[in-house]
Amino acid sequence: LESITEAAKGTGNLMDAAVEASRARCTVGEISDAMEKVFSRYAATIRMVSGAYKSAYGDNSEIANVMERVNFYFIHCSNATLRNMSRICLIIFT
């Protein structure tokens, strides 16, 4: 594992060091930890994307109809009881 950390610093072949560590039964977590000492852990940026699929359909009346029904549901039915939910969904989506 030390050879992985050293290779990550640029003093050797990181792939060879990782393969040798794997052959020595090191886990992926252990190998990752050895590399993390040099590279740090990747942190993904989470972003919300909206409208990506809707824009592909353009001015489609079917999509507009579904959007209206979904909006109606969230506005009027978000506090509905479970007992009434199936009846409400039947009314909205039929």
N, CA, C and O atoms as a GROMACS GRO file, in nm:
protein
  376
    1LEU      N    1   0.082  -0.120   0.000
    1LEU     CA    2   0.000   0.000   0.000
    1LEU      C    3   0.087   0.126   0.000
    1LEU      O    4   0.049   0.229  -0.057
    2GLU      N    5   0.200   0.118   0.064
    2GLU     CA    6   0.292   0.232   0.062
    2GLU      C    7   0.341   0.260  -0.080
    2GLU      O    8   0.361   0.375  -0.118
    3SER      N    9   0.361   0.154  -0.159
    3SER     CA   10   0.407   0.174  -0.297
    3SER      C   11   0.299   0.244  -0.380
    3SER      O   12   0.332   0.316  -0.475
    4ILE      N   13   0.173   0.222  -0.347
    4ILE     CA   14   0.064   0.292  -0.416
    4ILE      C   15   0.071   0.441  -0.386
    4ILE      O   16   0.060   0.524  -0.476
    5THR      N   17   0.088   0.474  -0.259
    5THR     CA   18   0.096   0.615  -0.220
    5THR      C   19   0.216   0.682  -0.287
    5THR      O   20   0.205   0.795  -0.334
    6GLU      N   21   0.328   0.613  -0.291
    6GLU     CA   22   0.448   0.669  -0.355
    6GLU      C   23   0.427   0.685  -0.506
    6GLU      O   24   0.467   0.786  -0.564
    7ALA      N   25   0.365   0.586  -0.568
    7ALA     CA   26   0.339   0.595  -0.712
    7ALA      C   27   0.242   0.709  -0.742
    7ALA      O   28   0.254   0.777  -0.844
    8ALA      N   29   0.146   0.729  -0.653
    8ALA     CA   30   0.050   0.839  -0.671
    8ALA      C   31   0.119   0.974  -0.664
    8ALA      O   32   0.073   1.072  -0.723
    9LYS      N   33   0.229   0.981  -0.592
    9LYS     CA   34   0.306   1.106  -0.583
    9LYS      C   35   0.384   1.132  -0.711
    9LYS      O   36   0.440   1.240  -0.730
   10GLY      N   37   0.389   1.032  -0.801
   10GLY     CA   38   0.456   1.049  -0.928
   10GLY      C   39   0.590   0.981  -0.936
   10GLY      O   40   0.667   1.006  -1.029
   11THR      N   41   0.620   0.894  -0.840
   11THR     CA   42   0.752   0.828  -0.838
   11THR      C   43   0.747   0.686  -0.891
   11THR      O   44   0.846   0.613  -0.880
   12GLY      N   45   0.636   0.644  -0.948
   12GLY     CA   46   0.628   0.507  -0.999
   12GLY      C   47   0.502   0.488  -1.081
   12GLY      O   48   0.427   0.582  -1.108
   13ASN      N   49   0.480   0.363  -1.120
   13ASN     CA   50   0.365   0.327  -1.202
   13ASN      C   51   0.250   0.290  -1.109
   13ASN      O   52   0.254   0.186  -1.042
   14LEU      N   53   0.150   0.374  -1.105
   14LEU     CA   54   0.036   0.354  -1.014
   14LEU      C   55  -0.042   0.228  -1.048
   14LEU      O   56  -0.087   0.157  -0.958
   15MET      N   57  -0.060   0.199  -1.176
   15MET     CA   58  -0.134   0.080  -1.216
   15MET      C   59  -0.063  -0.046  -1.169
   15MET      O   60  -0.126  -0.137  -1.114
   16ASP      N   61   0.068  -0.052  -1.190
   16ASP     CA   62   0.144  -0.168  -1.144
   16ASP      C   63   0.133  -0.185  -0.994
   16ASP      O   64   0.116  -0.296  -0.944
   17ALA      N   65   0.143  -0.075  -0.921
   17ALA     CA   66   0.134  -0.081  -0.775
   17ALA      C   67  -0.004  -0.130  -0.731
   17ALA      O   68  -0.015  -0.208  -0.636
   18ALA      N   69  -0.109  -0.084  -0.798
   18ALA     CA   70  -0.245  -0.126  -0.764
   18ALA      C   71  -0.267  -0.273  -0.795
   18ALA      O   72  -0.332  -0.345  -0.719
   19VAL      N   73  -0.214  -0.320  -0.908
   19VAL     CA   74  -0.227  -0.462  -0.944
   19VAL      C   75  -0.153  -0.548  -0.843
   19VAL      O   76  -0.204  -0.651  -0.800
   20GLU      N   77  -0.034  -0.508  -0.806
   20GLU     CA   78   0.043  -0.585  -0.707
   20GLU      C   79  -0.029  -0.588  -0.572
   20GLU      O   80  -0.030  -0.691  -0.505
   21ALA      N   81  -0.088  -0.477  -0.533
   21ALA     CA   82  -0.164  -0.473  -0.407
   21ALA      C   83  -0.285  -0.566  -0.415
   21ALA      O   84  -0.318  -0.634  -0.318
   22SER      N   85  -0.350  -0.570  -0.530
   22SER     CA   86  -0.464  -0.661  -0.548
   22SER      C   87  -0.420  -0.806  -0.539
   22SER      O   88  -0.489  -0.889  -0.479
   23ARG      N   89  -0.307  -0.837  -0.598
   23ARG     CA   90  -0.254  -0.974  -0.592
   23ARG      C   91  -0.219  -1.013  -0.449
   23ARG      O   92  -0.223  -1.130  -0.412
   24ALA      N   93  -0.183  -0.912  -0.367
   24ALA     CA   94  -0.150  -0.937  -0.227
   24ALA      C   95  -0.276  -0.937  -0.140
   24ALA      O   96  -0.268  -0.934  -0.017
   25ARG      N   97  -0.393  -0.939  -0.204
   25ARG     CA   98  -0.524  -0.946  -0.138
   25ARG      C   99  -0.564  -0.817  -0.066
   25ARG      O  100  -0.642  -0.822   0.029
   26CYS      N  101  -0.511  -0.703  -0.109
   26CYS     CA  102  -0.558  -0.575  -0.056
   26CYS      C  103  -0.696  -0.547  -0.114
   26CYS      O  104  -0.724  -0.582  -0.229
   27THR      N  105  -0.780  -0.486  -0.035
   27THR     CA  106  -0.915  -0.456  -0.083
   27THR      C  107  -0.915  -0.328  -0.166
   27THR      O  108  -0.819  -0.250  -0.162
   28VAL      N  109  -1.023  -0.307  -0.240
   28VAL     CA  110  -1.038  -0.185  -0.318
   28VAL      C  111  -1.039  -0.064  -0.224
   28VAL      O  112  -0.984   0.042  -0.257
   29GLY      N  113  -1.102  -0.080  -0.108
   29GLY     CA  114  -1.104   0.028  -0.010
   29GLY      C  115  -0.965   0.065   0.039
   29GLY      O  116  -0.933   0.183   0.053
   30GLU      N  117  -0.883  -0.036   0.066
   30GLU     CA  118  -0.746  -0.011   0.112
   30GLU      C  119  -0.664   0.058   0.002
   30GLU      O  120  -0.588   0.150   0.030
   31ILE      N  121  -0.681   0.013  -0.120
   31ILE     CA  122  -0.609   0.074  -0.233
   31ILE      C  123  -0.656   0.218  -0.252
   31ILE      O  124  -0.575   0.308  -0.275
   32SER      N  125  -0.786   0.240  -0.243
   32SER     CA  126  -0.840   0.376  -0.256
   32SER      C  127  -0.788   0.467  -0.145
   32SER      O  128  -0.753   0.582  -0.171
   33ASP      N  129  -0.783   0.416  -0.023
   33ASP     CA  130  -0.731   0.495   0.089
   33ASP      C  131  -0.586   0.534   0.066
   33ASP      O  132  -0.545   0.646   0.098
   34ALA      N  133  -0.507   0.442   0.012
   34ALA     CA  134  -0.366   0.471  -0.016
   34ALA      C  135  -0.353   0.582  -0.120
   34ALA      O  136  -0.265   0.666  -0.110
   35MET      N  137  -0.439   0.581  -0.221
   35MET     CA  138  -0.435   0.686  -0.323
   35MET      C  139  -0.493   0.818  -0.272
   35MET      O  140  -0.450   0.925  -0.313
   36GLU      N  141  -0.591   0.808  -0.183
   36GLU     CA  142  -0.656   0.928  -0.129
   36GLU      C  143  -0.558   1.015  -0.050
   36GLU      O  144  -0.578   1.136  -0.038
   37LYS      N  145  -0.454   0.956   0.003
   37LYS     CA  146  -0.353   1.033   0.076
   37LYS      C  147  -0.288   1.137  -0.014
   37LYS      O  148  -0.243   1.241   0.033
   38VAL      N  149  -0.284   1.110  -0.144
   38VAL     CA  150  -0.222   1.202  -0.240
   38VAL      C  151  -0.327   1.280  -0.318
   38VAL      O  152  -0.316   1.402  -0.332
   39PHE      N  153  -0.428   1.211  -0.370
   39PHE     CA  154  -0.523   1.273  -0.462
   39PHE      C  155  -0.643   1.338  -0.396
   39PHE      O  156  -0.707   1.424  -0.457
   40SER      N  157  -0.677   1.302  -0.277
   40SER     CA  158  -0.799   1.340  -0.206
   40SER      C  159  -0.919   1.271  -0.270
   40SER      O  160  -0.910   1.218  -0.381
   41ARG      N  161  -1.029   1.272  -0.200
   41ARG     CA  162  -1.148   1.201  -0.247
   41ARG      C  163  -1.231   1.291  -0.339
   41ARG      O  164  -1.246   1.410  -0.314
   42TYR      N  165  -1.284   1.232  -0.445
   42TYR     CA  166  -1.368   1.305  -0.540
   42TYR      C  167  -1.502   1.336  -0.474
   42TYR      O  168  -1.562   1.249  -0.412
   43ALA      N  169  -1.548   1.459  -0.488
   43ALA     CA  170  -1.679   1.498  -0.438
   43ALA      C  171  -1.760   1.551  -0.556
   43ALA      O  172  -1.728   1.654  -0.614
   44ALA      N  173  -1.864   1.479  -0.590
   44ALA     CA  174  -1.948   1.518  -0.704
   44ALA      C  175  -2.030   1.642  -0.670
   44ALA      O  176  -2.072   1.661  -0.555
   45THR      N  177  -2.053   1.724  -0.769
   45THR     CA  178  -2.140   1.840  -0.754
   45THR      C  179  -2.279   1.798  -0.797
   45THR      O  180  -2.301   1.754  -0.909
   46ILE      N  181  -2.373   1.813  -0.705
   46ILE     CA  182  -2.511   1.773  -0.734
   46ILE      C  183  -2.588   1.894  -0.783
   46ILE      O  184  -2.594   1.997  -0.715
   47ARG      N  185  -2.646   1.881  -0.901
   47ARG     CA  186  -2.724   1.990  -0.959
   47ARG      C  187  -2.859   1.937  -1.003
   47ARG      O  188  -2.871   1.824  -1.051
   48MET      N  189  -2.959   2.019  -0.987
   48MET     CA  190  -3.093   1.982  -1.031
   48MET      C  191  -3.113   2.032  -1.174
   48MET      O  192  -3.090   2.149  -1.203
   49VAL      N  193  -3.156   1.945  -1.260
   49VAL     CA  194  -3.184   1.981  -1.399
   49VAL      C  195  -3.333   1.960  -1.421
   49VAL      O  196  -3.388   1.855  -1.389
   50SER      N  197  -3.398   2.060  -1.475
   50SER     CA  198  -3.541   2.044  -1.502
   50SER      C  199  -3.571   2.082  -1.647
   50SER      O  200  -3.504   2.167  -1.706
   51GLY      N  201  -3.672   2.019  -1.701
   51GLY     CA  202  -3.716   2.051  -1.836
   51GLY      C  203  -3.636   1.987  -1.948
   51GLY      O  204  -3.660   2.016  -2.065
   52ALA      N  205  -3.543   1.901  -1.915
   52ALA     CA  206  -3.457   1.842  -2.018
   52ALA      C  207  -3.536   1.758  -2.118
   52ALA      O  208  -3.513   1.766  -2.238
   53TYR      N  209  -3.629   1.679  -2.069
   53TYR     CA  210  -3.707   1.595  -2.160
   53TYR      C  211  -3.824   1.671  -2.220
   53TYR      O  212  -3.860   1.650  -2.336
   54LYS      N  213  -3.883   1.759  -2.142
   54LYS     CA  214  -3.998   1.835  -2.190
   54LYS      C  215  -3.961   1.918  -2.313
   54LYS      O  216  -4.039   1.927  -2.408
   55SER      N  217  -3.844   1.978  -2.312
   55SER     CA  218  -3.803   2.062  -2.425
   55SER      C  219  -3.787   1.981  -2.553
   55SER      O  220  -3.801   2.035  -2.663
   56ALA      N  221  -3.757   1.854  -2.541
   56ALA     CA  222  -3.741   1.768  -2.660
   56ALA      C  223  -3.874   1.745  -2.730
   56ALA      O  224  -3.877   1.716  -2.850
   57TYR      N  225  -3.985   1.757  -2.657
   57TYR     CA  226  -4.117   1.735  -2.716
   57TYR      C  227  -4.177   1.862  -2.774
   57TYR      O  228  -4.275   1.855  -2.849
   58GLY      N  229  -4.121   1.977  -2.742
   58GLY     CA  230  -4.174   2.103  -2.794
   58GLY      C  231  -4.312   2.131  -2.739
   58GLY      O  232  -4.339   2.103  -2.622
   59ASP      N  233  -4.399   2.187  -2.821
   59ASP     CA  234  -4.536   2.220  -2.780
   59ASP      C  235  -4.629   2.103  -2.806
   59ASP      O  236  -4.713   2.109  -2.896
   60ASN      N  237  -4.614   1.997  -2.730
   60ASN     CA  238  -4.693   1.876  -2.746
   60ASN      C  239  -4.811   1.882  -2.650
   60ASN      O  240  -4.791   1.899  -2.530
   61SER      N  241  -4.933   1.869  -2.700
   61SER     CA  242  -5.052   1.881  -2.616
   61SER      C  243  -5.062   1.767  -2.514
   61SER      O  244  -5.112   1.788  -2.404
   62GLU      N  245  -5.015   1.648  -2.550
   62GLU     CA  246  -5.019   1.536  -2.456
   62GLU      C  247  -4.929   1.562  -2.335
   62GLU      O  248  -4.968   1.536  -2.221
   63ILE      N  249  -4.810   1.614  -2.361
   63ILE     CA  250  -4.717   1.646  -2.253
   63ILE      C  251  -4.775   1.757  -2.166
   63ILE      O  252  -4.767   1.751  -2.043
   64ALA      N  253  -4.832   1.859  -2.229
   64ALA     CA  254  -4.893   1.969  -2.155
   64ALA      C  255  -5.006   1.918  -2.066
   64ALA      O  256  -5.021   1.963  -1.952
   65ASN      N  257  -5.086   1.824  -2.117
   65ASN     CA  258  -5.195   1.766  -2.041
   65ASN      C  259  -5.143   1.691  -1.918
   65ASN      O  260  -5.196   1.707  -1.808
   66VAL      N  261  -5.039   1.612  -1.936
   66VAL     CA  262  -4.981   1.538  -1.824
   66VAL      C  263  -4.924   1.635  -1.721
   66VAL      O  264  -4.942   1.615  -1.601
   67MET      N  265  -4.856   1.739  -1.767
   67MET     CA  266  -4.799   1.839  -1.675
   67MET      C  267  -4.909   1.906  -1.593
   67MET      O  268  -4.893   1.927  -1.473
   68GLU      N  269  -5.021   1.940  -1.657
   68GLU     CA  270  -5.133   2.001  -1.586
   68GLU      C  271  -5.188   1.907  -1.480
   68GLU      O  272  -5.217   1.950  -1.368
   69ARG      N  273  -5.202   1.780  -1.513
   69ARG     CA  274  -5.255   1.682  -1.418
   69ARG      C  275  -5.161   1.662  -1.299
   69ARG      O  276  -5.205   1.653  -1.185
   70VAL      N  277  -5.032   1.655  -1.326
   70VAL     CA  278  -4.935   1.638  -1.218
   70VAL      C  279  -4.935   1.761  -1.128
   70VAL      O  280  -4.932   1.748  -1.006
   71ASN      N  281  -4.938   1.881  -1.187
   71ASN     CA  282  -4.943   2.003  -1.107
   71ASN      C  283  -5.070   2.007  -1.023
   71ASN      O  284  -5.065   2.045  -0.906
   72PHE      N  285  -5.183   1.968  -1.081
   72PHE     CA  286  -5.308   1.964  -1.007
   72PHE      C  287  -5.296   1.871  -0.887
   72PHE      O  288  -5.340   1.904  -0.776
   73TYR      N  289  -5.236   1.755  -0.910
   73TYR     CA  290  -5.219   1.658  -0.802
   73TYR      C  291  -5.140   1.720  -0.687
   73TYR      O  292  -5.181   1.711  -0.571
   74PHE      N  293  -5.027   1.781  -0.717
   74PHE     CA  294  -4.943   1.835  -0.611
   74PHE      C  295  -5.008   1.953  -0.540
   74PHE      O  296  -4.985   1.974  -0.420
   75ILE      N  297  -5.087   2.030  -0.611
   75ILE     CA  298  -5.154   2.144  -0.548
   75ILE      C  299  -5.270   2.099  -0.461
   75ILE      O  300  -5.285   2.146  -0.348
   76HIS      N  301  -5.352   2.007  -0.511
   76HIS     CA  302  -5.477   1.973  -0.444
   76HIS      C  303  -5.474   1.844  -0.362
   76HIS      O  304  -5.559   1.825  -0.275
   77CYS      N  305  -5.382   1.757  -0.388
   77CYS     CA  306  -5.389   1.624  -0.327
   77CYS      C  307  -5.272   1.591  -0.236
   77CYS      O  308  -5.263   1.479  -0.186
   78SER      N  309  -5.182   1.683  -0.215
   78SER     CA  310  -5.063   1.649  -0.136
   78SER      C  311  -5.098   1.614   0.008
   78SER      O  312  -5.021   1.544   0.073
   79ASN      N  313  -5.211   1.663   0.060
   79ASN     CA  314  -5.252   1.632   0.197
   79ASN      C  315  -5.365   1.531   0.204
   79ASN      O  316  -5.426   1.513   0.310
   80ALA      N  317  -5.395   1.467   0.094
   80ALA     CA  318  -5.505   1.370   0.091
   80ALA      C  319  -5.471   1.248   0.175
   80ALA      O  320  -5.355   1.209   0.188
   81THR      N  321  -5.574   1.188   0.232
   81THR     CA  322  -5.553   1.067   0.310
   81THR      C  323  -5.530   0.949   0.218
   81THR      O  324  -5.569   0.952   0.101
   82LEU      N  325  -5.467   0.847   0.269
   82LEU     CA  326  -5.440   0.727   0.190
   82LEU      C  327  -5.570   0.665   0.142
   82LEU      O  328  -5.575   0.609   0.032
   83ARG      N  329  -5.674   0.673   0.221
   83ARG     CA  330  -5.803   0.615   0.185
   83ARG      C  331  -5.861   0.680   0.059
   83ARG      O  332  -5.922   0.612  -0.024
   84ASN      N  333  -5.843   0.810   0.046
   84ASN     CA  334  -5.898   0.883  -0.069
   84ASN      C  335  -5.802   0.886  -0.187
   84ASN      O  336  -5.842   0.924  -0.298
   85MET      N  337  -5.678   0.847  -0.167
   85MET     CA  338  -5.576   0.864  -0.269
   85MET      C  339  -5.608   0.789  -0.398
   85MET      O  340  -5.592   0.844  -0.506
   86SER      N  341  -5.653   0.664  -0.388
   86SER     CA  342  -5.679   0.588  -0.511
   86SER      C  343  -5.792   0.651  -0.591
   86SER      O  344  -5.787   0.654  -0.714
   87ARG      N  345  -5.895   0.702  -0.524
   87ARG     CA  346  -6.006   0.767  -0.593
   87ARG      C  347  -5.960   0.897  -0.660
   87ARG      O  348  -5.999   0.927  -0.772
   88ILE      N  349  -5.876   0.973  -0.590
   88ILE     CA  350  -5.825   1.099  -0.645
   88ILE      C  351  -5.738   1.072  -0.767
   88ILE      O  352  -5.750   1.140  -0.868
   89CYS      N  353  -5.650   0.972  -0.756
   89CYS     CA  354  -5.563   0.938  -0.870
   89CYS      C  355  -5.644   0.891  -0.989
   89CYS      O  356  -5.611   0.922  -1.103
   90LEU      N  357  -5.750   0.816  -0.963
   90LEU     CA  358  -5.835   0.768  -1.071
   90LEU      C  359  -5.900   0.885  -1.144
   90LEU      O  360  -5.910   0.885  -1.267
   91ILE      N  361  -5.944   0.985  -1.069
   91ILE     CA  362  -6.007   1.102  -1.129
   91ILE      C  363  -5.906   1.182  -1.211
   91ILE      O  364  -5.935   1.225  -1.322
   92ILE      N  365  -5.787   1.202  -1.156
   92ILE     CA  366  -5.686   1.286  -1.222
   92ILE      C  367  -5.631   1.220  -1.347
   92ILE      O  368  -5.617   1.286  -1.450
   93PHE      N  369  -5.599   1.094  -1.340
   93PHE     CA  370  -5.523   1.029  -1.447
   93PHE      C  371  -5.606   0.946  -1.543
   93PHE      O  372  -5.552   0.862  -1.616
   94THR      N  373  -5.738   0.967  -1.545
   94THR     CA  374  -5.820   0.896  -1.644
   94THR      C  375  -5.890   0.994  -1.734
   94THR      O  376  -5.964   0.954  -1.824
   0.00000   0.00000   0.00000
